[in-house]
Amino acid sequence: MPESCIAFNDFSYTYEDGACALSGVTFSISRGESVGLIGHNGSGKSTLLMHTVGILEPDSRVIVSGLPVTRENLKTIRRRVGYVFQNPRDQLFMSTVAEDVAFGPLNMGMPPAEALRAAEKALSLVGLDGFGERTPYHLSGGEMRRASIATVLSTSPFIVVMDEPSSGLDPRAKRELALLIRSLTCTRLISSHDLDFIRDCTDRIILLNHGRIVADGPAGEILGDRALLEENGL
């Protein structure tokens, strides 16, 4: 049986204001899978992603890289999971692109010279060779997105989680990003409203509606079911 990298076991989550974000969510993702998470606004996608690294409230009903997401395990889990936020500006805060991409390895205790090599390798993977000395905020939208992905790839994560990675990108940048995601060999969980983008970079789809999983299966099958998508606000 394939090794499970991410698993939610009858997981529910309610915000302090009483809003139920997730209810009875159960699924597992095997090592190396590329899985798309889709659903209308407010369906629970971002809430689900944040629970993979304990951004909201750690919960043992979520298992990541073989470990329950508890406070004791957060440091180890966050070393194994590369989390790409919806807004790349949340991950680009240093003076140069190289400093941003090397920040993670340095924070993990990697020697400076080794961290710089890891940063250069990650920038090459995302097609940003020679961008190390550039100022992050002078990059285009697509370049900023690639740089934000490089900040997590530089730590050699076992799992990459992406929240709306194609947001704000032009068609060419979206195609290039989909190809990049396809080229990764680690486990990938990607949330997006862009169904064409999700079709291009994932093999499996999990469809959420009001915090519940209503479909889970091959990307072509689910994205080809017009009635299912329309019934669920897509």
KEZAPA-984428 format. One record per residue (C-alpha): residue number from 0; x, z, y. Coordinates in nm, 3 decimals, always signed. Each point is the difference from the previous one (the first is absolute). Example, Ala and Ser with C-alpha at 12.3 -4.5 7.8 and 13.67 -1.06 7.14 Angstrom:
KEZAPA-984428
<node><resi>0</resi><x>+1.230</x><z>+0.780</z><y>-0.450</y></node>
<node><resi>1</resi><x>+0.137</x><z>-0.066</z><y>+0.344</y></node>
end
This chain:
KEZAPA-984428
<node><resi>0</resi><x>+0.000</x><z>+0.000</z><y>+0.000</y></node>
<node><resi>1</resi><x>+0.145</x><z>-0.090</z><y>+0.346</y></node>
<node><resi>2</resi><x>+0.147</x><z>+0.285</z><y>+0.201</y></node>
<node><resi>3</resi><x>-0.237</x><z>+0.126</z><y>+0.271</y></node>
<node><resi>4</resi><x>+0.156</x><z>+0.022</z><y>+0.348</y></node>
<node><resi>5</resi><x>-0.309</x><z>+0.102</z><y>+0.197</y></node>
<node><resi>6</resi><x>-0.308</x><z>+0.172</z><y>-0.139</y></node>
<node><resi>7</resi><x>-0.310</x><z>+0.153</z><y>+0.161</y></node>
<node><resi>8</resi><x>-0.204</x><z>+0.220</z><y>-0.232</y></node>
<node><resi>9</resi><x>-0.363</x><z>+0.056</z><y>+0.107</y></node>
<node><resi>10</resi><x>+0.128</x><z>+0.049</z><y>+0.353</y></node>
<node><resi>11</resi><x>-0.223</x><z>+0.087</z><y>+0.296</y></node>
<node><resi>12</resi><x>+0.085</x><z>+0.083</z><y>+0.360</y></node>
<node><resi>13</resi><x>-0.214</x><z>+0.122</z><y>+0.288</y></node>
<node><resi>14</resi><x>+0.125</x><z>+0.031</z><y>+0.357</y></node>
<node><resi>15</resi><x>-0.046</x><z>+0.322</z><y>+0.199</y></node>
<node><resi>16</resi><x>-0.293</x><z>-0.150</z><y>+0.188</y></node>
<node><resi>17</resi><x>-0.186</x><z>-0.041</z><y>-0.329</y></node>
<node><resi>18</resi><x>+0.054</x><z>-0.375</z><y>-0.035</y></node>
<node><resi>19</resi><x>+0.054</x><z>-0.094</z><y>-0.365</y></node>
<node><resi>20</resi><x>+0.287</x><z>-0.250</z><y>-0.013</y></node>
<node><resi>21</resi><x>+0.053</x><z>-0.031</z><y>-0.376</y></node>
<node><resi>22</resi><x>-0.224</x><z>+0.095</z><y>-0.292</y></node>
<node><resi>23</resi><x>+0.083</x><z>+0.001</z><y>-0.372</y></node>
<node><resi>24</resi><x>+0.287</x><z>-0.248</z><y>+0.034</y></node>
<node><resi>25</resi><x>+0.176</x><z>-0.070</z><y>-0.330</y></node>
<node><resi>26</resi><x>+0.258</x><z>-0.273</z><y>-0.066</y></node>
<node><resi>27</resi><x>+0.361</x><z>-0.048</z><y>-0.102</y></node>
<node><resi>28</resi><x>+0.264</x><z>-0.254</z><y>+0.099</y></node>
<node><resi>29</resi><x>+0.274</x><z>-0.096</z><y>-0.244</y></node>
<node><resi>30</resi><x>+0.365</x><z>-0.043</z><y>+0.082</y></node>
<node><resi>31</resi><x>+0.071</x><z>-0.333</z><y>+0.173</y></node>
<node><resi>32</resi><x>-0.364</x><z>-0.083</z><y>+0.078</y></node>
<node><resi>33</resi><x>-0.100</x><z>-0.145</z><y>+0.336</y></node>
<node><resi>34</resi><x>-0.347</x><z>+0.134</z><y>+0.082</y></node>
<node><resi>35</resi><x>-0.222</x><z>-0.076</z><y>+0.298</y></node>
<node><resi>36</resi><x>-0.236</x><z>+0.259</z><y>+0.146</y></node>
<node><resi>37</resi><x>-0.296</x><z>-0.150</z><y>+0.187</y></node>
<node><resi>38</resi><x>-0.321</x><z>+0.123</z><y>+0.159</y></node>
<node><resi>39</resi><x>-0.189</x><z>+0.009</z><y>+0.328</y></node>
<node><resi>40</resi><x>+0.103</x><z>+0.221</z><y>+0.293</y></node>
<node><resi>41</resi><x>-0.053</x><z>+0.361</z><y>-0.099</y></node>
<node><resi>42</resi><x>+0.003</x><z>-0.071</z><y>-0.373</y></node>
<node><resi>43</resi><x>+0.286</x><z>+0.247</z><y>-0.058</y></node>
<node><resi>44</resi><x>+0.299</x><z>-0.233</z><y>-0.034</y></node>
<node><resi>45</resi><x>+0.236</x><z>+0.174</z><y>+0.243</y></node>
<node><resi>46</resi><x>-0.107</x><z>+0.344</z><y>-0.124</y></node>
<node><resi>47</resi><x>+0.085</x><z>-0.102</z><y>-0.354</y></node>
<node><resi>48</resi><x>+0.341</x><z>-0.139</z><y>+0.100</y></node>
<node><resi>49</resi><x>+0.091</x><z>+0.314</z><y>+0.195</y></node>
<node><resi>50</resi><x>-0.067</x><z>+0.214</z><y>-0.307</y></node>
<node><resi>51</resi><x>+0.269</x><z>-0.184</z><y>-0.196</y></node>
<node><resi>52</resi><x>+0.264</x><z>+0.180</z><y>+0.208</y></node>
<node><resi>53</resi><x>-0.194</x><z>+0.311</z><y>+0.099</y></node>
<node><resi>54</resi><x>-0.041</x><z>-0.092</z><y>+0.368</y></node>
<node><resi>55</resi><x>-0.341</x><z>+0.169</z><y>+0.009</y></node>
<node><resi>56</resi><x>-0.026</x><z>+0.278</z><y>-0.257</y></node>
<node><resi>57</resi><x>+0.213</x><z>+0.005</z><y>-0.318</y></node>
<node><resi>58</resi><x>-0.218</x><z>-0.006</z><y>-0.310</y></node>
<node><resi>59</resi><x>+0.099</x><z>+0.020</z><y>-0.365</y></node>
<node><resi>60</resi><x>-0.276</x><z>-0.245</z><y>-0.098</y></node>
<node><resi>61</resi><x>+0.230</x><z>-0.269</z><y>+0.139</y></node>
<node><resi>62</resi><x>+0.303</x><z>-0.082</z><y>-0.216</y></node>
<node><resi>63</resi><x>+0.283</x><z>-0.207</z><y>+0.149</y></node>
<node><resi>64</resi><x>+0.314</x><z>-0.100</z><y>-0.188</y></node>
<node><resi>65</resi><x>-0.089</x><z>+0.249</z><y>-0.273</y></node>
<node><resi>66</resi><x>-0.043</x><z>+0.294</z><y>+0.238</y></node>
<node><resi>67</resi><x>-0.318</x><z>+0.164</z><y>+0.128</y></node>
<node><resi>68</resi><x>-0.018</x><z>-0.024</z><y>+0.379</y></node>
<node><resi>69</resi><x>+0.051</x><z>+0.369</z><y>+0.078</y></node>
<node><resi>70</resi><x>+0.197</x><z>+0.160</z><y>+0.283</y></node>
<node><resi>71</resi><x>+0.281</x><z>+0.081</z><y>-0.240</y></node>
<node><resi>72</resi><x>+0.036</x><z>-0.366</z><y>-0.098</y></node>
<node><resi>73</resi><x>-0.046</x><z>-0.167</z><y>+0.341</y></node>
<node><resi>74</resi><x>+0.370</x><z>-0.037</z><y>+0.078</y></node>
<node><resi>75</resi><x>+0.070</x><z>-0.170</z><y>-0.334</y></node>
<node><resi>76</resi><x>-0.308</x><z>-0.222</z><y>+0.022</y></node>
<node><resi>77</resi><x>+0.080</x><z>-0.113</z><y>+0.353</y></node>
<node><resi>78</resi><x>+0.347</x><z>-0.101</z><y>-0.114</y></node>
<node><resi>79</resi><x>-0.157</x><z>-0.223</z><y>-0.264</y></node>
<node><resi>80</resi><x>-0.278</x><z>-0.152</z><y>+0.210</y></node>
<node><resi>81</resi><x>+0.055</x><z>-0.232</z><y>+0.296</y></node>
<node><resi>82</resi><x>-0.302</x><z>+0.032</z><y>+0.231</y></node>
<node><resi>83</resi><x>-0.054</x><z>-0.283</z><y>+0.251</y></node>
<node><resi>84</resi><x>-0.237</x><z>+0.110</z><y>+0.276</y></node>
<node><resi>85</resi><x>-0.257</x><z>-0.231</z><y>+0.155</y></node>
<node><resi>86</resi><x>+0.181</x><z>+0.000</z><y>+0.335</y></node>
<node><resi>87</resi><x>+0.370</x><z>-0.091</z><y>-0.037</y></node>
<node><resi>88</resi><x>+0.074</x><z>+0.190</z><y>+0.321</y></node>
<node><resi>89</resi><x>-0.061</x><z>+0.319</z><y>-0.198</y></node>
<node><resi>90</resi><x>+0.314</x><z>-0.079</z><y>-0.199</y></node>
<node><resi>91</resi><x>+0.223</x><z>-0.161</z><y>+0.263</y></node>
<node><resi>92</resi><x>+0.122</x><z>+0.262</z><y>+0.245</y></node>
<node><resi>93</resi><x>+0.381</x><z>-0.034</z><y>+0.021</y></node>
<node><resi>94</resi><x>+0.209</x><z>-0.202</z><y>+0.246</y></node>
<node><resi>95</resi><x>+0.082</x><z>-0.279</z><y>-0.245</y></node>
<node><resi>96</resi><x>-0.155</x><z>-0.152</z><y>-0.310</y></node>
<node><resi>97</resi><x>+0.302</x><z>+0.102</z><y>-0.211</y></node>
<node><resi>98</resi><x>-0.036</x><z>+0.364</z><y>+0.108</y></node>
<node><resi>99</resi><x>-0.368</x><z>-0.004</z><y>-0.095</y></node>
<node><resi>100</resi><x>+0.064</x><z>-0.153</z><y>-0.342</y></node>
<node><resi>101</resi><x>+0.294</x><z>+0.232</z><y>-0.072</y></node>
<node><resi>102</resi><x>-0.195</x><z>+0.311</z><y>+0.106</y></node>
<node><resi>103</resi><x>-0.164</x><z>+0.051</z><y>-0.340</y></node>
<node><resi>104</resi><x>+0.320</x><z>-0.024</z><y>-0.207</y></node>
<node><resi>105</resi><x>+0.181</x><z>+0.231</z><y>+0.245</y></node>
<node><resi>106</resi><x>-0.285</x><z>+0.250</z><y>-0.020</y></node>
<node><resi>107</resi><x>+0.034</x><z>-0.007</z><y>-0.379</y></node>
<node><resi>108</resi><x>+0.365</x><z>+0.103</z><y>+0.032</y></node>
<node><resi>109</resi><x>+0.164</x><z>-0.340</z><y>-0.041</y></node>
<node><resi>110</resi><x>+0.345</x><z>-0.033</z><y>+0.170</y></node>
<node><resi>111</resi><x>-0.017</x><z>-0.205</z><y>+0.325</y></node>
<node><resi>112</resi><x>+0.194</x><z>-0.299</z><y>-0.131</y></node>
<node><resi>113</resi><x>-0.217</x><z>-0.016</z><y>-0.313</y></node>
<node><resi>114</resi><x>-0.317</x><z>+0.041</z><y>+0.206</y></node>
<node><resi>115</resi><x>+0.105</x><z>-0.292</z><y>+0.220</y></node>
<node><resi>116</resi><x>+0.056</x><z>-0.218</z><y>-0.307</y></node>
<node><resi>117</resi><x>-0.343</x><z>+0.098</z><y>-0.131</y></node>
<node><resi>118</resi><x>-0.150</x><z>-0.092</z><y>+0.337</y></node>
<node><resi>119</resi><x>+0.174</x><z>-0.338</z><y>+0.006</y></node>
<node><resi>120</resi><x>-0.121</x><z>-0.074</z><y>-0.353</y></node>
<node><resi>121</resi><x>-0.359</x><z>+0.095</z><y>+0.089</y></node>
<node><resi>122</resi><x>+0.006</x><z>-0.216</z><y>+0.313</y></node>
<node><resi>123</resi><x>+0.125</x><z>-0.290</z><y>-0.209</y></node>
<node><resi>124</resi><x>-0.284</x><z>+0.051</z><y>-0.249</y></node>
<node><resi>125</resi><x>-0.259</x><z>-0.032</z><y>+0.277</y></node>
<node><resi>126</resi><x>+0.171</x><z>-0.300</z><y>+0.161</y></node>
<node><resi>127</resi><x>+0.144</x><z>+0.185</z><y>+0.300</y></node>
<node><resi>128</resi><x>+0.372</x><z>-0.067</z><y>-0.050</y></node>
<node><resi>129</resi><x>+0.180</x><z>+0.045</z><y>+0.328</y></node>
<node><resi>130</resi><x>-0.278</x><z>+0.205</z><y>+0.159</y></node>
<node><resi>131</resi><x>+0.173</x><z>+0.337</z><y>-0.035</y></node>
<node><resi>132</resi><x>+0.105</x><z>+0.031</z><y>+0.364</y></node>
<node><resi>133</resi><x>-0.331</x><z>-0.121</z><y>+0.139</y></node>
<node><resi>134</resi><x>-0.233</x><z>+0.240</z><y>+0.183</y></node>
<node><resi>135</resi><x>-0.310</x><z>+0.059</z><y>-0.218</y></node>
<node><resi>136</resi><x>-0.250</x><z>-0.040</z><y>+0.285</y></node>
<node><resi>137</resi><x>+0.144</x><z>-0.341</z><y>+0.087</y></node>
<node><resi>138</resi><x>-0.097</x><z>-0.139</z><y>-0.340</y></node>
<node><resi>139</resi><x>-0.304</x><z>-0.219</z><y>-0.062</y></node>
<node><resi>140</resi><x>-0.298</x><z>+0.145</z><y>-0.187</y></node>
<node><resi>141</resi><x>+0.112</x><z>-0.155</z><y>-0.327</y></node>
<node><resi>142</resi><x>+0.359</x><z>+0.114</z><y>+0.048</y></node>
<node><resi>143</resi><x>-0.113</x><z>+0.354</z><y>+0.078</y></node>
<node><resi>144</resi><x>-0.208</x><z>+0.002</z><y>-0.317</y></node>
<node><resi>145</resi><x>+0.296</x><z>-0.119</z><y>-0.205</y></node>
<node><resi>146</resi><x>+0.226</x><z>+0.260</z><y>+0.161</y></node>
<node><resi>147</resi><x>-0.249</x><z>+0.277</z><y>-0.080</y></node>
<node><resi>148</resi><x>+0.000</x><z>-0.112</z><y>-0.364</y></node>
<node><resi>149</resi><x>+0.380</x><z>-0.002</z><y>+0.002</y></node>
<node><resi>150</resi><x>-0.003</x><z>+0.366</z><y>+0.107</y></node>
<node><resi>151</resi><x>-0.159</x><z>+0.089</z><y>-0.334</y></node>
<node><resi>152</resi><x>+0.185</x><z>-0.253</z><y>-0.217</y></node>
<node><resi>153</resi><x>+0.332</x><z>+0.145</z><y>+0.117</y></node>
<node><resi>154</resi><x>-0.080</x><z>+0.315</z><y>-0.200</y></node>
<node><resi>155</resi><x>-0.055</x><z>-0.201</z><y>-0.323</y></node>
<node><resi>156</resi><x>-0.350</x><z>+0.139</z><y>-0.065</y></node>
<node><resi>157</resi><x>-0.168</x><z>-0.015</z><y>-0.339</y></node>
<node><resi>158</resi><x>-0.335</x><z>-0.059</z><y>+0.173</y></node>
<node><resi>159</resi><x>-0.095</x><z>-0.171</z><y>+0.327</y></node>
<node><resi>160</resi><x>-0.331</x><z>+0.086</z><y>+0.168</y></node>
<node><resi>161</resi><x>-0.113</x><z>-0.219</z><y>+0.293</y></node>
<node><resi>162</resi><x>-0.290</x><z>+0.059</z><y>+0.238</y></node>
<node><resi>163</resi><x>-0.131</x><z>-0.327</z><y>+0.153</y></node>
<node><resi>164</resi><x>+0.344</x><z>-0.170</z><y>+0.004</y></node>
<node><resi>165</resi><x>-0.138</x><z>-0.337</z><y>+0.116</y></node>
<node><resi>166</resi><x>-0.182</x><z>+0.144</z><y>+0.303</y></node>
<node><resi>167</resi><x>+0.080</x><z>-0.193</z><y>+0.319</y></node>
<node><resi>168</resi><x>+0.212</x><z>-0.265</z><y>-0.168</y></node>
<node><resi>169</resi><x>-0.038</x><z>-0.376</z><y>+0.047</y></node>
<node><resi>170</resi><x>-0.067</x><z>-0.221</z><y>-0.307</y></node>
<node><resi>171</resi><x>+0.366</x><z>-0.090</z><y>-0.055</y></node>
<node><resi>172</resi><x>+0.113</x><z>+0.364</z><y>+0.023</y></node>
<node><resi>173</resi><x>-0.274</x><z>+0.098</z><y>-0.246</y></node>
<node><resi>174</resi><x>+0.116</x><z>-0.260</z><y>-0.251</y></node>
<node><resi>175</resi><x>+0.361</x><z>+0.113</z><y>+0.032</y></node>
<node><resi>176</resi><x>-0.101</x><z>+0.365</z><y>-0.043</y></node>
<node><resi>177</resi><x>-0.209</x><z>-0.082</z><y>-0.308</y></node>
<node><resi>178</resi><x>+0.300</x><z>-0.177</z><y>-0.155</y></node>
<node><resi>179</resi><x>+0.219</x><z>+0.300</z><y>+0.079</y></node>
<node><resi>180</resi><x>-0.244</x><z>+0.240</z><y>-0.165</y></node>
<node><resi>181</resi><x>-0.025</x><z>-0.230</z><y>-0.302</y></node>
<node><resi>182</resi><x>+0.380</x><z>+0.003</z><y>-0.032</y></node>
<node><resi>183</resi><x>+0.021</x><z>+0.379</z><y>-0.030</y></node>
<node><resi>184</resi><x>+0.032</x><z>+0.142</z><y>-0.350</y></node>
<node><resi>185</resi><x>-0.109</x><z>+0.355</z><y>+0.077</y></node>
<node><resi>186</resi><x>-0.359</x><z>+0.121</z><y>-0.031</y></node>
<node><resi>187</resi><x>-0.211</x><z>-0.103</z><y>+0.303</y></node>
<node><resi>188</resi><x>-0.331</x><z>+0.132</z><y>+0.134</y></node>
<node><resi>189</resi><x>-0.122</x><z>-0.197</z><y>+0.302</y></node>
<node><resi>190</resi><x>-0.305</x><z>+0.057</z><y>+0.217</y></node>
<node><resi>191</resi><x>-0.135</x><z>-0.289</z><y>+0.206</y></node>
<node><resi>192</resi><x>-0.314</x><z>-0.150</z><y>+0.153</y></node>
<node><resi>193</resi><x>+0.161</x><z>-0.344</z><y>-0.030</y></node>
<node><resi>194</resi><x>-0.130</x><z>-0.125</z><y>-0.334</y></node>
<node><resi>195</resi><x>+0.206</x><z>-0.321</z><y>+0.005</y></node>
<node><resi>196</resi><x>+0.315</x><z>+0.206</z><y>+0.056</y></node>
<node><resi>197</resi><x>-0.091</x><z>+0.239</z><y>-0.282</y></node>
<node><resi>198</resi><x>-0.064</x><z>-0.297</z><y>-0.230</y></node>
<node><resi>199</resi><x>+0.349</x><z>-0.133</z><y>+0.076</y></node>
<node><resi>200</resi><x>+0.193</x><z>+0.322</z><y>-0.068</y></node>
<node><resi>201</resi><x>-0.187</x><z>+0.196</z><y>-0.269</y></node>
<node><resi>202</resi><x>-0.120</x><z>-0.053</z><y>-0.357</y></node>
<node><resi>203</resi><x>-0.258</x><z>+0.278</z><y>-0.016</y></node>
<node><resi>204</resi><x>-0.265</x><z>+0.123</z><y>+0.243</y></node>
<node><resi>205</resi><x>-0.164</x><z>+0.341</z><y>+0.044</y></node>
<node><resi>206</resi><x>-0.316</x><z>-0.025</z><y>+0.213</y></node>
<node><resi>207</resi><x>-0.123</x><z>+0.310</z><y>+0.183</y></node>
<node><resi>208</resi><x>-0.338</x><z>+0.057</z><y>+0.160</y></node>
<node><resi>209</resi><x>-0.085</x><z>+0.329</z><y>+0.171</y></node>
<node><resi>210</resi><x>+0.280</x><z>+0.177</z><y>-0.181</y></node>
<node><resi>211</resi><x>-0.084</x><z>-0.119</z><y>-0.351</y></node>
<node><resi>212</resi><x>+0.162</x><z>-0.265</z><y>-0.218</y></node>
<node><resi>213</resi><x>-0.256</x><z>-0.273</z><y>-0.062</y></node>
<node><resi>214</resi><x>+0.232</x><z>-0.255</z><y>-0.164</y></node>
<node><resi>215</resi><x>+0.348</x><z>-0.006</z><y>-0.151</y></node>
<node><resi>216</resi><x>+0.138</x><z>-0.314</z><y>-0.161</y></node>
<node><resi>217</resi><x>+0.194</x><z>-0.326</z><y>+0.032</y></node>
<node><resi>218</resi><x>+0.037</x><z>-0.116</z><y>+0.361</y></node>
<node><resi>219</resi><x>-0.135</x><z>-0.350</z><y>-0.067</y></node>
<node><resi>220</resi><x>-0.309</x><z>+0.135</z><y>-0.175</y></node>
<node><resi>221</resi><x>-0.096</x><z>+0.253</z><y>+0.268</y></node>
<node><resi>222</resi><x>+0.088</x><z>-0.214</z><y>+0.301</y></node>
<node><resi>223</resi><x>-0.189</x><z>-0.290</z><y>-0.155</y></node>
<node><resi>224</resi><x>-0.322</x><z>+0.201</z><y>-0.030</y></node>
<node><resi>225</resi><x>-0.168</x><z>-0.077</z><y>+0.333</y></node>
<node><resi>226</resi><x>-0.310</x><z>+0.207</z><y>-0.078</y></node>
<node><resi>227</resi><x>+0.211</x><z>+0.308</z><y>-0.084</y></node>
<node><resi>228</resi><x>+0.200</x><z>-0.030</z><y>+0.322</y></node>
<node><resi>229</resi><x>-0.310</x><z>-0.047</z><y>+0.215</y></node>
<node><resi>230</resi><x>-0.175</x><z>+0.296</z><y>-0.165</y></node>
<node><resi>231</resi><x>+0.296</x><z>+0.215</z><y>+0.099</y></node>
<node><resi>232</resi><x>+0.036</x><z>-0.104</z><y>+0.361</y></node>
<node><resi>233</resi><x>+0.264</x><z>-0.269</z><y>-0.049</y></node>
end
